[in-house]
């Protein structure tokens, strides 16, 4: 995943390599963290703090790997994950494979 016009790693707005078989680190770390909060009311419905979400996003785009700890709001991590998925240039269920998903 690379920033357009440069060689710096960028997570947001970059395609997932469909052939690598590797889940992007941001997704796996977010899901691992959120698994602890599945009973949290409104986990994916209640908005996180946009400023905090933007700060965490900037860290990922700079190639840093922010820590999700006990002080991290699960709503912020859920908001970050939703933002990442929304900004993907192609959905996880790709356009090319969509008919296969429908058929199954």
C-alpha positions in Angstrom: 0.0 0.0 0.0 1.6 3.2 -1.1 0.7 6.9 -1.2 -0.2 8.0 -4.6 2.8 9.8 -6.2 5.3 8.7 -3.6 6.8 5.8 -1.9 5.5 6.3 1.7 3.2 3.6 3.1 -0.4 4.7 3.4 -3.2 2.7 4.9 -6.2 4.8 4.2 -7.5 4.9 0.6 -5.1 2.2 -0.5 -6.3 -1.1 -2.0 -5.8 -4.4 -0.2 -3.6 -6.7 -2.1 -6.2 -9.4 -3.1 -3.5 -12.0 -3.8 -1.4 -11.7 -0.6 -3.8 -13.5 1.6 -2.8 -11.2 4.4 -5.3 -9.2 6.4 -4.1 -5.6 6.7 -2.5 -4.9 10.2 -5.0 -2.1 10.9 -8.0 -4.4 10.4 -6.5 -7.3 12.4 -5.3 -5.1 15.3 -8.7 -3.2 15.4 -10.7 -6.5 15.4 -8.5 -8.0 18.1 -9.0 -5.0 20.3 -12.8 -4.8 19.6 -13.3 -8.5 20.4 -12.9 -7.5 24.1 -15.8 -5.0 23.8 -18.5 -7.0 22.0 -20.9 -6.4 24.8 -20.3 -2.6 24.7 -23.7 -0.9 23.9 -23.7 0.7 20.5 -20.2 -0.3 19.6 -20.5 0.4 15.9 -23.5 2.8 16.2 -22.2 5.4 18.7 -19.6 7.7 17.1 -16.2 8.0 18.5 -14.3 11.3 18.9 -13.5 12.5 15.3 -10.4 14.3 16.5 -9.0 11.2 18.2 -9.9 9.0 15.2 -8.1 11.5 12.9 -5.0 11.4 15.1 -4.9 7.6 15.1 -5.4 7.6 11.3 -2.5 10.0 10.9 -0.2 7.7 12.9 -1.1 4.7 10.7 -0.6 6.8 7.5 2.9 7.8 8.8 3.8 4.1 9.1 3.4 4.1 12.9 1.5 1.4 14.7 -0.5 3.0 17.5 -1.2 1.1 20.7 -4.8 0.3 21.7 -4.8 -0.1 25.4 -7.3 0.1 28.3 -7.4 3.9 27.9 -8.5 3.6 24.3 -12.2 4.1 23.6 -13.6 1.1 21.7 -15.9 3.6 19.9 -12.8 5.4 18.5 -11.3 2.1 17.3 -14.7 1.1 15.7 -14.9 4.5 14.1 -11.3 4.1 12.7 -12.1 0.7 11.3 -15.3 1.9 9.7 -13.4 4.9 8.2 -10.7 2.6 6.8 -13.3 0.3 5.2 -15.2 3.2 3.7 -12.1 4.7 2.1 -11.0 1.5 0.4 -11.0 2.1 -3.4 -12.6 -1.3 -3.9 -14.8 -3.1 -1.3 -13.6 -6.2 0.5 -16.1 -8.2 -1.5 -14.6 -7.0 -4.8 -16.6 -6.1 -7.9 -14.9 -8.9 -9.8 -15.9 -11.5 -7.3 -19.4 -10.1 -6.4 -21.2 -12.6 -8.6 -19.5 -15.5 -6.8 -20.7 -14.1 -3.5 -24.3 -13.7 -4.8 -24.3 -17.2 -6.2 -23.1 -18.8 -3.0 
